[in-house]
Amino acid sequence: MPTVAEILEALQAVAPAELAFSFDKIGLQVGDPRSEVRRATVALDRSLLAIRSAIESGSQLLLTHHPIVWEPFTHLTPTSDAEIGIRELVRGDVSMVAAHTNWDCARGGVNDALAEKLGLSELSDFGSASEYEALKMVVFCPEDAVDRILDAASAAGAGVIGGYRRCGFAGQGHGTFDAPSNSNPAKGKPGARNRVPELRLEMELPLGRRAAVEATVRANHPYEEPAIDFLVVRKRGLPAGRKGRLAKPLRLAEFLSTV
């Protein structure tokens, strides 16, 4: 059975946390990331009805659009729906995850789905977007190792841009190094000054994926001492809004009826 942590990883692939606005509260709000999930309940709101439905159905996870924790709690007494809901989630051993503005902004998310239901074409983005930091990995390798490194880094969470996967850039150049006489270089000769053809491979990745990406790149790199750099870059997420054209012009009352 998948764990809550594994479901969070899958959610990251479709609604990246980086897309959420800075004021938002998303992700795991109640529960243990190590808990196994056999059944899950999905709901728009974190209402008491949704929470009780998840518990009664035997779910171990409730995934909602709206978060249950917004402001810090000073107590957990049965005086508000949020406090009652958290107490019931804990008693029922149900984890709760929220995907809010990250799911509004994501490709294929809430606003793309609404645009599709309205029959809009020629879609474009507009409106506010998150600002966040990410990493750019730069690694130098021989050409015959590029695909292996791309595959490994992608599997670890690198190379995701919007709805695209395994994104990278490789530029040709030459690497130089003096190899010790007792070394065993993958390219070049020991005990000599070497100049070998290499590719500079660049891939983007979230801050939290650095350790996993670096470990797998080192494991799949042919060099004894691969040169890997991680550069911090400022990114702008996807805007929240979508606009497009209706199939035919409608008066406002007709459009309201369609909505």
C-alpha positions, 0 to 999 in steps of 0.5 A: 500500500502507498504511504501518505508521503508517496501520495504527496510525491504523486500530488507534487507531480500534478500540482507542485507546491511551488505554484501555491501563493505565499499566503496559502496553507497546503500539503499534509495538515493532519496525520503521519506521512508514514501511514499507509493508505488503502482508501482515500476520500476526495472533497472540495471542502474540509467540511465536517460532512466530508470528514465524517464521510471519510471516517465512515467509509474507512478511508485513511486519507482525506484530500481536499481543495480547501485547507482545514488549518489556516491560522495557527490554533491556540487551542483544540476545543469543540468550538469551531468546525475546524477544531472539531474536524481536526479532533475527529480526524485524529481520533479516526486516524485519517490524514488530511492533505490540501491542494489549494492554490497550487491546484488552481494554477496547475496545468490540468487543474481547477481553472483549466477544468473550468475552462474546458467545461465552459468550452473555451478555446485559445486559452491563455494565462493571466493574473497573479502567480507565485514567486519561488526559489528553485535549483538548476543542476549543472553537471559535466559528462561524456555524451554517451552518458547523457541519456542515462543521467537524464533518465535517472535525474528525471526519475528523482524529480528533476527536469519538470517544467509545467506539464513537460517531463525530462526537460534538460539542455546539453551544450558541447565543450571540452573538459581538462584535467590532470589525472594522477598516475594511479587514477582510473579516469573514464575518459583520458589517460592516467598520469597525463594532462587530458582534454576530452569532449564533454557535454554540459547538462542543465536541469531544473529541480525543486529545492527539496529534491536536491539530495535525491537528484544528486545521489542518483546522478552520482550513481549513474555518472561514469566519472570517479569525481563528477563535477556537479553544481546546484545554482539557486534561481528565482522562478515565477509560477503559473498564473491562477487565471485562464481566459479564452474564447467561447464557441459563439457569442452569448449575451450575459444572461445566456452565459450565466445560464451556461455557467 
